[in-house]
Amino acid sequence: METISETVVVARGQDDTPGGESFATLLQYWARRLGDEVAVTYLDHRGGADGRAVTLSWRELDDRVDALAARLTGVAEPGERAAILARQSVDYVISFLGAIRAGLVAVPLFAPDLPGHAGRLAAVLADCAPQVVLTTADGIDGVTGFLATTEIEPPAVVAVDTLVPVAAGDHSWPRPGLDDLAYLQYTSGSTRTPAGVMLTHRNALTNARQACDAYGVRTGTSSTVSWLPLFHDMGLILGIGAPMAAGAASVLMDPLAFLERPSRWLHALSASPGAISAAPNFAYAYSASRVSEDEKSYLELSRVVSLINGSEPVLPATIAKFHDAFAECGLQPEVHRSSYGLAEATVFVSVTDAGKAPRQVTFDRDRLAAGFALPAGSGAAATTLVSCGRPAGQRIVIADPVTGEPVEPGDVGEIRVSGPNVGTGYWGRPDTSAAVFGLPPLDPDSGEGWLATGDLGVLFDGELFMTGRLKDLVIVDGRNHYPQDIEQTVEDHPAVRPHSAAAFAIEHEDGEAAVVMLERAKGIEADVATAIAEVRVAVSAAHGLRLHDVVFLTPGEVPRTSSGKISRALCRRSYADGALIARRLG
């Protein structure tokens, strides 16, 4: 690690990806080397609490991928898109790798029966115009019915679990170029209309290997365990990419299985020596509050290698709650690895150091909101941030979001990233791509520019601390407020459901005004009018901010993305168009 200054940090990494390599060619290598060892396990909990394990060896997985690739060569040409509309399963893994082996551009999506996301799915399909759609036999009727409601040119539909194996050696696959597209990673939609990030084989392989190095994924001694959706950037790299890069076993389960009973995730970690897993911040707090003492008695977590916490701000209270809950199960604090990443960089950018708990720094909240990171003095209003660590095989700069120039040491600015893992742009959006990707100054050796992430952060003692998103800042009366700070204050009220609040700004006749949308806590019969008044007082006292409106909803009604995160952008939109106002409580 070399620190250039307090606003630029460089991690020494090497792009040594050989030409002609892809996740699919790596599967062939591991099939020859590891043969009948287990490659992927899907824990199917639809039939019962304990789940049914569906497993494929490396050789079986390779054979299934061959069969699909052979079928795809008859319906699509290299470079055309193959959209995956399937539920979480081993068949999803086969679909992704089979599309890549056939030389197609994979588009990992979801089955049309995912509640609340039909409109997004239709928009993405219209955007990427797939030549073929991959699904399973039990989902083919739903997929064909959904496609009939869209305006896209009808694609071929293939059920990947009904294909006949091909004879060994009876095929020849396109040789991928490192800079050929591997897949389109559509953003979750938490901040904007979904856009397809174009990721090459170089991008994907580089980032998978960066992740393996950082989190300790090793052949024969590690396994990845994930309930994250495979259409999500972290879910895809953790569940498929890293295992292909390292020859590690992958254990998958459905997100709904985790939400129904989070102990299932912990049991899978216990049963998988050398486990590496990841989850957003809310999942750690959710697990700590929902796993019973009886369920804990069956857990053995001392062999967990890394638990990645990313995709939303990491809260110190959540880390403490999770480790307090599972320390008796052998969980070590140092396995918690706070991270920063985004789909435009494939997924993974930075991570805290191995072997020690993530660093926490308490900053002066008012100075931080004004754009400068200063440790809080005695009596000052404070906010504690958890480090996102240091970059892995890539570079980070903190820049002025307007000029792109590096800011002064200690100043908050836009996080910008450069490295071989950064995507090439957004599918079909050259103007937007030019404003986000490949920004100057270009590296004189690699020619790589900078990715404008849209995230705000600061480098403090060489470590990255994320402070918020540019578009999410609440600016009222000339003062900046980070929405997550407001949300934490709001969620301290007993009538508010944990991890349900969204703070955002709206245009008002007197300028921007602050609104909070939240859900009532389950089992709480508090008077809504009283609770709203108390929330207003708490926010005013803690932040000097007058809330224009407080919208109480029933549990589950605050808009979320397809990956389960609260979406401030969707909340702002639904507030503006009145979609949820009629259902407000009180």
VEXDREN-172706 format. One line per 8 residues: number of its first residue (from 0); their letters; for each residue x negated, y negated, z negated of C-alpha. Coordinates in nm, 2 decimals, padded with zeros to 4 digits. Layout:
% residues N
NUM	a	X,Y,Z; ...
This chain:
% residues 586
0	metisetv	00.00,00.00,00.00; -00.14,-00.34,00.10; 00.02,-00.66,-00.03; -00.02,-00.94,00.23; 00.15,-01.20,00.01; 00.44,-01.23,-00.22; 00.68,-01.26,00.08; 00.53,-01.00,00.31
8	vvargqdd	00.47,-00.64,00.21; 00.32,-00.37,00.43; 00.33,00.01,00.38; 00.06,00.19,00.57; 00.24,00.46,00.77; 00.16,00.63,01.10; 00.38,00.69,01.40; 00.22,01.02,01.51
16	tpggesfa	00.54,01.17,01.66; 00.43,01.38,01.96; 00.61,01.34,02.29; 00.89,01.58,02.38; 00.99,01.63,02.01; 01.34,01.61,01.86; 01.54,01.74,01.57; 01.65,02.03,01.81
24	tllqywar	01.29,02.12,01.90; 01.20,02.12,01.54; 01.48,02.37,01.47; 01.33,02.60,01.73; 00.99,02.58,01.55; 01.14,02.66,01.21; 01.36,02.94,01.35; 01.04,03.11,01.47
32	rlgdevav	00.85,03.04,01.15; 01.12,03.09,00.88; 01.36,03.32,01.07; 01.61,03.47,00.83; 01.55,03.23,00.54; 01.86,03.02,00.47; 01.87,02.69,00.67; 02.20,02.54,00.58
40	tyldhrgg	02.47,02.62,00.32; 02.82,02.46,00.32; 03.01,02.49,00.00; 03.37,02.51,00.10; 03.60,02.41,-00.19; 03.93,02.41,00.00; 04.01,02.76,-00.12; 03.92,02.72,-00.49
48	adgravtl	03.73,02.53,-00.76; 03.41,02.73,-00.73; 03.38,02.70,-00.35; 03.29,02.96,-00.09; 02.93,02.94,00.04; 02.90,02.95,00.42; 02.54,03.00,00.52; 02.33,03.02,00.83
56	swrelddr	01.97,03.13,00.85; 01.72,02.93,01.07; 01.75,03.19,01.34; 02.13,03.20,01.33; 02.15,02.82,01.34; 01.91,02.81,01.63; 02.12,03.07,01.82; 02.44,02.88,01.76
64	vdalaarl	02.28,02.55,01.87; 02.16,02.73,02.19; 02.51,02.85,02.26; 02.66,02.50,02.23; 02.38,02.34,02.44; 02.44,02.60,02.71; 02.81,02.50,02.71; 02.74,02.13,02.72
72	tgvaepge	02.51,02.15,03.02; 02.81,02.24,03.22; 03.03,01.95,03.11; 02.79,01.65,03.07; 02.47,01.51,03.21; 02.17,01.41,03.00; 02.21,01.07,02.85; 02.59,01.09,02.83
80	raailarq	02.76,01.07,02.49; 02.89,01.36,02.29; 03.12,01.25,02.01; 03.16,01.47,01.70; 03.52,01.47,01.56; 03.50,01.74,01.30; 03.51,01.79,00.93; 03.20,01.84,00.71
88	svdyvisf	03.08,02.19,00.78; 02.80,02.40,00.93; 02.98,02.34,01.26; 02.91,01.97,01.23; 02.54,02.04,01.20; 02.56,02.27,01.51; 02.75,02.00,01.70; 02.48,01.73,01.63
96	lgairagl	02.18,01.95,01.71; 02.35,02.11,02.01; 02.42,01.77,02.16; 02.06,01.67,02.12; 01.93,02.00,02.26; 02.14,01.95,02.57; 01.99,01.60,02.62; 02.31,01.42,02.53
104	vavplfap	02.34,01.12,02.30; 02.52,01.24,01.99; 02.78,01.02,01.83; 02.85,01.14,01.48; 03.21,01.05,01.38; 03.49,01.22,01.18; 03.80,01.41,01.23; 04.11,01.20,01.32
112	dlpghagr	04.29,01.32,01.00; 04.06,01.11,00.78; 04.31,00.89,00.60; 04.32,00.52,00.69; 04.06,00.52,00.97; 04.24,00.61,01.29; 04.21,00.26,01.42; 03.84,00.25,01.36
120	laavladc	03.79,00.59,01.53; 03.99,00.47,01.84; 03.78,00.16,01.86; 03.45,00.35,01.84; 03.56,00.60,02.10; 03.65,00.31,02.33; 03.31,00.16,02.27; 03.10,00.47,02.33
128	apqvvltt	03.31,00.63,02.60; 03.21,00.99,02.54; 03.19,01.25,02.82; 03.26,01.53,02.57; 03.41,01.56,02.22; 03.30,01.83,01.98; 03.53,01.98,01.72; 03.64,02.31,01.58
136	adgidgvt	03.91,02.56,01.66; 04.13,02.45,01.37; 04.09,02.09,01.46; 04.13,02.10,01.83; 04.51,02.03,01.84; 04.46,01.72,01.61; 04.17,01.60,01.82; 04.35,01.64,02.16
144	gflattei	04.66,01.48,02.02; 04.47,01.18,01.89; 04.27,01.14,02.22; 04.61,01.13,02.40; 04.70,00.81,02.20; 04.38,00.63,02.30; 04.31,00.45,02.63; 03.97,00.62,02.70
152	eppavvav	03.90,00.83,03.00; 03.99,01.19,02.88; 03.67,01.37,02.78; 03.61,01.74,02.78; 03.69,01.89,02.43; 03.47,02.18,02.31; 03.54,02.39,01.99; 03.19,02.47,01.88
160	dtlvpvaa	03.29,02.77,01.66; 03.43,02.97,01.95; 03.13,02.99,02.18; 02.96,03.31,02.30; 02.59,03.34,02.22; 02.35,03.31,02.51; 02.08,03.56,02.59; 01.74,03.49,02.45
168	gdhswprp	01.52,03.31,02.70; 01.81,03.25,02.94; 01.80,02.88,02.92; 01.58,02.57,02.98; 01.66,02.25,02.79; 01.58,01.89,02.89; 01.25,01.77,02.74; 01.33,01.46,02.54
176	glddlayl	01.13,01.15,02.57; 01.04,00.98,02.25; 01.21,00.66,02.35; 01.52,00.84,02.49; 01.83,00.78,02.28; 01.90,01.06,02.03; 02.23,00.93,01.88; 02.45,00.63,01.81
184	qytsgstr	02.49,00.55,01.44; 02.81,00.35,01.40; 02.80,00.12,01.10; 03.05,00.19,00.82; 03.23,-00.13,00.88; 03.18,-00.27,00.53; 03.07,-00.61,00.67; 03.18,-00.63,01.03
192	tpagvmlt	03.35,-00.44,01.32; 03.17,-00.11,01.37; 02.88,-00.13,01.61; 02.68,00.16,01.74; 02.31,00.13,01.65; 02.10,00.29,01.93; 01.84,00.53,01.77; 01.57,00.70,01.97
200	hrnaltna	01.41,01.03,01.89; 01.10,00.83,01.78; 01.32,00.62,01.54; 01.50,00.92,01.39; 01.20,01.15,01.35; 00.98,00.88,01.21; 01.24,00.78,00.94; 01.31,01.15,00.85
208	rqacdayg	00.94,01.20,00.79; 00.91,00.87,00.60; 01.20,01.00,00.37; 01.04,01.34,00.33; 00.71,01.18,00.23; 00.87,00.94,-00.01; 01.12,01.17,-00.18; 00.90,01.49,-00.19
216	vrtgtsst	01.08,01.71,00.06; 00.86,02.01,00.11; 00.89,02.33,00.31; 00.98,02.63,00.10; 01.00,02.45,-00.23; 01.27,02.18,-00.17; 01.63,02.16,-00.07; 01.85,01.87,00.01
224	vswlplfh	02.19,01.86,-00.16; 02.45,01.62,-00.02; 02.82,01.54,-00.03; 02.77,01.22,00.17; 02.96,01.23,00.51; 02.74,01.35,00.79; 02.87,01.06,01.00; 02.71,00.82,00.75
232	dmglilgi	02.35,00.71,00.81; 02.21,00.85,00.48; 02.43,01.16,00.49; 02.30,01.24,00.84; 01.93,01.20,00.76; 01.96,01.37,00.42; 02.18,01.66,00.54; 02.02,01.72,00.88
240	gapmaaga	01.73,01.50,00.97; 01.50,01.56,00.67; 01.56,01.94,00.66; 01.47,01.96,01.03; 01.16,01.75,00.97; 01.03,01.95,00.67; 01.18,02.29,00.72; 01.38,02.25,00.40
248	asvlmdpl	01.72,02.42,00.32; 02.02,02.19,00.33; 02.32,02.23,00.10; 02.63,02.04,00.20; 02.98,01.98,00.06; 03.27,01.77,00.15; 03.30,01.42,00.00; 03.65,01.50,-00.12
256	aflerpsr	03.52,01.80,-00.31; 03.29,01.56,-00.50; 03.57,01.31,-00.57; 03.80,01.58,-00.69; 03.54,01.73,-00.92; 03.20,01.56,-00.94; 03.06,01.85,-01.15; 03.05,02.04,-00.82
264	wlhalsas	02.77,01.81,-00.71; 02.58,01.86,-01.03; 02.63,02.24,-01.01; 02.49,02.24,-00.66; 02.19,02.05,-00.79; 02.14,02.30,-01.07; 02.16,02.59,-00.83; 01.91,02.44,-00.58
272	pgaisaap	01.55,02.43,-00.72; 01.35,02.13,-00.60; 01.67,01.94,-00.51; 01.67,01.60,-00.35; 02.00,01.42,-00.33; 02.15,01.08,-00.27; 02.46,00.88,-00.36; 02.58,00.52,-00.39
280	nfayaysa	02.58,00.36,-00.73; 02.95,00.42,-00.80; 02.90,00.80,-00.78; 02.65,00.81,-01.06; 02.89,00.62,-01.30; 03.18,00.83,-01.17; 03.00,01.15,-01.25; 02.90,01.04,-01.59
288	srvsedek	03.26,00.96,-01.68; 03.42,01.26,-01.52; 03.20,01.56,-01.60; 03.32,01.72,-01.92; 03.10,01.85,-02.21; 03.20,02.21,-02.12; 03.09,02.16,-01.76; 02.76,02.01,-01.88
296	sylelsrv	02.69,02.33,-02.07; 02.64,02.51,-01.73; 02.40,02.25,-01.58; 02.02,02.28,-01.56; 01.89,01.96,-01.40; 01.52,01.98,-01.50; 01.42,02.10,-01.16; 01.58,01.81,-00.97
304	vslingse	01.30,01.62,-00.77; 01.47,01.30,-00.66; 01.81,01.13,-00.69; 01.83,00.85,-00.45; 02.05,00.55,-00.54; 02.12,00.32,-00.25; 02.38,00.18,00.00; 02.51,-00.07,-00.26
312	pvlpatia	02.35,-00.27,-00.54; 02.20,-00.05,-00.81; 02.33,-00.15,-01.16; 02.12,-00.10,-01.47; 02.42,00.00,-01.67; 02.50,00.28,-01.42; 02.15,00.42,-01.44; 02.16,00.42,-01.82
320	kfhdafae	02.51,00.58,-01.83; 02.41,00.86,-01.59; 02.09,00.95,-01.77; 02.26,00.93,-02.11; 02.53,01.17,-01.99; 02.29,01.43,-01.84; 01.97,01.40,-02.04; 02.09,01.70,-02.25
328	cglqpevh	02.10,01.90,-01.92; 01.73,01.84,-01.86; 01.76,01.54,-01.63; 01.44,01.33,-01.63; 01.47,00.95,-01.59; 01.19,00.93,-01.33; 01.38,01.14,-01.08; 01.61,00.84,-01.02
336	rssyglae	01.48,00.66,-00.71; 01.63,00.33,-00.62; 01.62,00.26,-00.25; 01.70,00.01,00.02; 01.80,00.08,00.37; 02.04,00.03,00.65; 02.16,00.19,00.97; 01.97,-00.05,01.19
344	atvfvsvt	01.65,00.10,01.05; 01.78,00.45,01.09; 01.85,00.44,00.72; 01.55,00.43,00.49; 01.33,00.13,00.43; 01.20,00.12,00.07; 01.19,00.32,-00.25; 01.07,00.30,-00.61
352	dagkaprq	00.75,00.48,-00.71; 00.76,00.85,-00.79; 00.70,00.96,-01.14; 00.85,00.67,-01.33; 01.19,00.51,-01.38; 01.29,00.22,-01.15; 01.17,-00.11,-01.27; 01.43,-00.36,-01.40
360	vtfdrdrl	01.38,-00.74,-01.43; 01.61,-00.98,-01.60; 01.62,-01.31,-01.39; 01.76,-01.65,-01.46; 02.10,-01.62,-01.30; 02.14,-01.99,-01.21; 01.79,-02.01,-01.06; 01.85,-01.69,-00.86
368	aagfalpa	02.18,-01.82,-00.72; 01.99,-02.14,-00.62; 01.74,-01.92,-00.43; 01.44,-01.87,-00.67; 01.35,-01.56,-00.87; 01.24,-01.66,-01.22; 01.25,-01.43,-01.53; 01.51,-01.55,-01.77
376	gsgaaatt	01.41,-01.74,-02.07; 01.57,-01.73,-02.41; 01.93,-01.84,-02.41; 01.95,-01.87,-02.03; 02.23,-01.71,-01.83; 02.08,-01.39,-01.70; 02.12,-01.11,-01.45; 01.92,-00.79,-01.44
384	lvscgrpa	01.82,-00.65,-01.10; 01.68,-00.30,-01.03; 01.39,-00.28,-00.80; 01.43,-00.12,-00.46; 01.06,-00.04,-00.46; 00.81,-00.07,-00.18; 00.84,-00.01,00.20; 00.76,00.34,00.33
392	gqriviad	00.57,00.34,00.66; 00.70,00.00,00.77; 00.68,-00.37,00.69; 00.90,-00.61,00.50; 00.91,-00.99,00.51; 01.13,-01.23,00.32; 01.22,-01.50,00.57; 01.43,-01.81,00.60
400	pvtgepve	01.74,-01.68,00.78; 01.75,-01.98,01.01; 01.39,-02.03,01.11; 01.26,-01.68,01.06; 00.95,-01.82,00.88; 00.83,-01.65,00.56; 00.96,-01.82,00.25; 00.75,-01.93,-00.04
408	pgdvgeir	00.65,-01.67,-00.30; 00.94,-01.61,-00.54; 01.20,-01.76,-00.31; 01.51,-01.56,-00.21; 01.55,-01.52,00.16; 01.66,-01.27,00.43; 01.50,-00.93,00.42; 01.34,-00.85,00.76
416	vsgpnvgt	01.20,-00.51,00.85; 00.96,-00.39,01.12; 00.85,-00.04,01.20; 00.89,00.25,01.44; 01.21,00.36,01.26; 01.40,00.04,01.36; 01.66,00.10,01.62; 01.66,-00.06,01.97
424	gywgrpdt	01.98,-00.25,01.94; 02.36,-00.22,01.94; 02.53,-00.01,02.21; 02.68,-00.24,02.48; 02.61,-00.56,02.29; 02.30,-00.72,02.43; 02.37,-01.07,02.29; 02.43,-00.94,01.94
432	saavfglp	02.12,-00.72,01.96; 01.90,-01.00,02.07; 02.00,-01.20,01.76; 01.92,-00.91,01.52; 01.65,-00.68,01.67; 01.29,-00.75,01.79; 01.27,-01.10,01.65; 00.93,-01.29,01.65
440	pldpdsge	00.66,-01.28,01.56; 00.57,-00.96,01.75; 00.30,-00.73,01.61; 00.00,-00.77,01.84; -00.08,-00.39,01.83; 00.26,-00.22,01.84; 00.46,-00.50,02.00; 00.73,-00.44,01.73
448	gwlatgdl	00.94,-00.74,01.63; 01.15,-00.79,01.32; 01.50,-00.67,01.23; 01.72,-00.93,01.07; 01.91,-00.73,00.81; 02.16,-00.99,00.69; 02.06,-00.89,00.33; 01.92,-01.13,00.08
456	gvlfdgel	01.63,-01.04,-00.14; 01.30,-01.14,-00.31; 00.96,-00.98,-00.35; 00.86,-01.00,-00.71; 00.52,-00.85,-00.82; 00.51,-00.66,-00.48; 00.85,-00.49,-00.52; 01.17,-00.56,-00.33
464	fmtgrlkd	01.48,-00.68,-00.52; 01.80,-00.71,-00.32; 02.02,-00.99,-00.44; 02.32,-00.97,-00.20; 02.44,-01.02,00.16; 02.42,-01.34,00.35; 02.78,-01.31,00.46; 02.91,-01.22,00.12
472	lvivdgrn	02.78,-01.52,-00.08; 03.06,-01.71,-00.25; 02.98,-02.08,-00.21; 03.21,-02.30,-00.41; 03.14,-02.67,-00.48; 02.79,-02.64,-00.34; 02.69,-02.35,-00.58; 02.60,-02.00,-00.47
480	hypqdieq	02.75,-01.70,-00.65; 02.66,-01.34,-00.58; 02.98,-01.14,-00.55; 02.85,-00.84,-00.74; 02.78,-01.07,-01.05; 03.15,-01.18,-01.04; 03.27,-00.83,-00.99; 03.07,-00.70,-01.29
488	tvedhpav	03.23,-00.97,-01.51; 03.57,-00.88,-01.39; 03.53,-00.51,-01.44; 03.44,-00.56,-01.81; 03.81,-00.62,-01.87; 03.98,-00.30,-01.99; 04.27,-00.35,-01.75; 04.05,-00.33,-01.45
496	rphsaaaf	03.96,00.00,-01.29; 03.58,00.05,-01.28; 03.42,00.00,-00.94; 03.74,-00.14,-00.78; 03.68,-00.52,-00.78; 03.59,-00.73,-00.47; 03.50,-01.09,-00.49; 03.50,-01.30,-00.17
504	aiehedge	03.55,-01.65,-00.04; 03.83,-01.78,00.17; 03.87,-02.11,00.36; 04.09,-02.35,00.16; 04.21,-02.70,00.23; 03.94,-02.83,-00.01; 03.66,-02.60,00.12; 03.58,-02.25,00.02
512	aavvmler	03.76,-02.09,-00.27; 03.70,-01.77,-00.46; 03.93,-01.48,-00.47; 03.91,-01.15,-00.66; 04.10,-00.84,-00.55; 04.10,-00.54,-00.80; 04.28,-00.23,-00.91; 04.46,-00.18,-01.24
520	akgieadv	04.29,00.08,-01.46; 04.47,00.42,-01.47; 04.66,00.49,-01.79; 04.65,00.12,-01.90; 04.98,-00.06,-01.95; 04.84,-00.41,-02.00; 05.05,-00.71,-01.90; 04.92,-00.81,-01.56
528	ataiaevr	04.98,-01.19,-01.61; 04.78,-01.18,-01.94; 04.50,-00.97,-01.78; 04.48,-01.22,-01.49; 04.45,-01.51,-01.73; 04.18,-01.33,-01.93; 03.99,-01.25,-01.61; 04.00,-01.61,-01.50
536	vavsaahg	03.87,-01.72,-01.84; 03.59,-01.46,-01.84; 03.47,-01.57,-01.49; 03.48,-01.93,-01.57; 03.28,-01.88,-01.89; 03.02,-01.66,-01.73; 02.98,-01.82,-01.39; 03.13,-02.17,-01.42
544	lrlhdvvf	03.36,-02.07,-01.13; 03.73,-02.13,-01.10; 03.91,-01.84,-00.93; 04.16,-01.95,-00.67; 04.35,-01.62,-00.69; 04.33,-01.28,-00.87; 04.51,-01.00,-00.69; 04.59,-00.69,-00.90
552	ltpgevpr	04.67,-00.37,-00.70; 04.75,-00.01,-00.79; 04.46,00.24,-00.80; 04.33,00.32,-00.45; 04.47,00.02,-00.27; 04.16,-00.21,-00.25; 04.03,-00.16,00.10; 03.73,00.07,00.14
560	tssgkisr	03.50,00.18,00.42; 03.50,00.54,00.56; 03.21,00.62,00.33; 03.41,00.51,00.02; 03.25,00.17,-00.06; 03.46,-00.13,-00.14; 03.47,-00.35,00.17; 03.47,-00.72,00.09
568	alcrrsya	03.52,-00.80,00.46; 03.83,-00.58,00.48; 03.96,-00.73,00.15; 03.91,-01.08,00.29; 04.09,-00.99,00.61; 04.38,-00.82,00.43; 04.42,-01.12,00.20; 04.42,-01.36,00.49
576	dgaliarr	04.68,-01.17,00.69; 04.89,-01.10,00.38; 04.87,-00.72,00.43; 04.83,-00.64,00.06; 04.98,-00.95,-00.10; 05.33,-00.80,-00.09; 05.21,-00.50,-00.30; 05.03,-00.71,-00.57
584	lg	05.13,-00.64,-00.93; 05.27,-00.90,-01.16
